Amino acid sequence: SILGVALIGIVNLMVSFSLALFVALRSKEVRFFEWGRLTKLVFGHIISHPSDFFWPRDKPMKYARIDSQGRMIFDDTSAQKGGKPLPSNYVV
C-alpha cells in the first residue's frame, strides 16, 4: 500500500508539473517544434548544475530575455551582443 501511495504521488506531481509547464509555454507562445531545444537546455542544466533543482543559489542569476521567436534580447548596457555566448552565470 505504501508503494501505491508513492506511485500515486509521483504521477500526481508529473501531471501537475506537465500541465503547469504546458500553460507557461503557451503563454510565452513557444511553438511545439521548439520544445526539443528547450528539453536539451533543461537537461543540460540538470547535468551541469543539479543542485539548482534542490537548493537555492547563494547569488541571484541574471536572466537573458527572449522574444516569442526565440531570439535573445540584450540590454543596451550588456557587453554580450551579436550572438556571442552568454557568461556562465546567465540562464535563458
C-alpha positions in Angstrom: 0.0 0.0 0.0 2.9 2.4 0.7 4.2 1.7 -2.8 0.8 2.5 -4.3 0.6 5.8 -2.4 4.1 6.7 -3.5 3.2 5.9 -7.2 0.0 8.0 -7.0 2.1 10.9 -5.6 4.7 10.6 -8.3 2.0 10.5 -11.1 0.2 13.5 -9.5 3.5 15.5 -9.4 4.3 14.6 -13.0 0.8 15.6 -14.3 0.7 18.8 -12.3 4.2 19.8 -13.5 3.5 19.0 -17.1 0.2 20.9 -17.1 1.8 24.0 -15.5 4.7 23.8 -18.0 2.3 23.5 -20.9 0.3 26.6 -19.8 3.5 28.6 -19.2 4.9 27.7 -22.6 1.6 28.6 -24.3 1.6 32.0 -22.5 5.1 32.6 -23.9 3.9 31.5 -27.4 6.5 28.7 -27.6 5.7 26.5 -30.6 5.7 22.7 -30.3 8.8 22.2 -32.5 10.8 24.4 -30.1 10.2 22.0 -27.2 13.2 19.8 -28.3 15.6 22.7 -27.9 14.0 23.6 -24.5 14.3 20.0 -23.3 18.0 20.0 -24.3 18.6 23.2 -22.3 16.8 21.9 -19.2 18.6 18.5 -19.2 21.9 20.3 -19.9 21.3 22.5 -16.8 20.3 19.4 -14.8 23.6 17.8 -15.7 25.8 20.9 -15.2 24.1 22.3 -12.0 21.9 19.6 -10.4 21.9 21.3 -7.0 19.8 24.2 -8.5 16.8 21.9 -8.6 17.0 21.2 -4.8 18.6 24.2 -3.1 18.6 28.0 -3.9 21.7 29.6 -5.2 23.8 31.9 -3.0 23.8 34.7 -5.6 20.8 35.5 -7.9 21.1 34.6 -11.6 21.0 37.1 -14.4 18.4 36.1 -17.0 18.6 36.6 -20.7 15.3 37.7 -22.2 14.0 36.1 -25.4 11.2 37.2 -27.7 8.4 35.0 -29.0 10.6 33.8 -31.9 13.3 32.6 -29.6 15.8 35.3 -30.3 17.7 36.8 -27.4 17.0 40.4 -26.4 20.1 42.1 -25.0 20.0 45.3 -22.9 21.9 48.3 -24.3 24.3 48.1 -21.3 25.1 44.4 -21.9 28.6 43.5 -23.1 27.2 40.4 -24.8 25.9 41.4 -28.3 25.9 40.0 -31.7 25.3 36.3 -30.9 28.3 35.9 -28.6 28.0 33.2 -26.0 26.4 34.1 -22.7 28.5 34.1 -19.5 28.1 31.0 -17.2 26.1 33.0 -14.7 23.2 33.6 -17.2 20.2 31.5 -17.6 18.0 31.6 -20.7 
